Amino acid sequence: MPELPEVETVVRSLRQEVVGKKILDIKNKWPRQISSMELDELRERVSGTTITQLDRRGKYILFTLDSSDSMIIHLKMTGQLLLQPTSSAMQDHVHTVFMLSGNEELRFRDVRKFGRIYLARNAESIVGELGPEPLSRSFSASLLHKMLHGRRRVLKPLLLDQRFIAGIGNIYADESLFWAKLAPNRISNTLSRLESDRLHSSIRKTLRMAIDNGGATISDYRQPDGSEGEMQKSFSVYGRAGESCVRCDGCIERVVLGGRSTFFCRSCQL
Ligand SMILES: [Zn+2]
């Protein structure tokens, strides 16, 4: 599933291309991709508007329109937003096409069909339940320490909880815990201030490095021009069960924690 770095890569790459463009029309072959609204209503409210701003919140992509509506897209498991010339061949599994001024199309491709499009007067009504942005200035080490101690939860599933911190998913939770030298089954309110500080800096370093690498392509994720991310080449633990640890002479293990595959080194993550 695309996580914060993948969604951020999509937003940064699309922003310079689509801001200022007009959405001329919408083509849709699978209306259930549109959440809580009929296709006709979406088309009526969106066609003819201009995209004035493009932002990310957690794993959501926010299009601000000059009609003062926000169109919000969540890629979920396998969603891709591809920006293509109108004349280019249509890919398989494209369910919605936003026809843009300048003879370009924004194509929402989704093999597993979990991704969704929302339209709202107030974006907060869709994304409002999210926790803080981990790369924001206000997300300080002391705030994280306070947040961890306000709960008594197993660390890895807590990091995946979007109401706790926005944008972290299975891959970057495992990578962050590895660099923080913390076992994924630690209880949140047992972390010392030093351990919270390590987790804070490893979350930010891991996410920034992944953004610099254009995200990670494990299976479906693509950048809007169709190219793959590079971050998967730099994983330290994720998907590396049975391989040796890059930090100690231990071996990476895979366990299931909170229903999710979890990769870690028992020797150096305590
Ligand atoms: Zn190790």
Boltz pocket constraint, residues with backbone or C-beta under 6 A from the ligand:
constraints:
  - pocket:
      binder: B
      contacts: [[A, 245], [A, 246], [A, 247], [A, 248], [A, 249], [A, 250], [A, 251], [A, 265], [A, 266], [A, 267], [A, 268], [A, 269]]
      max_distance: 6.0
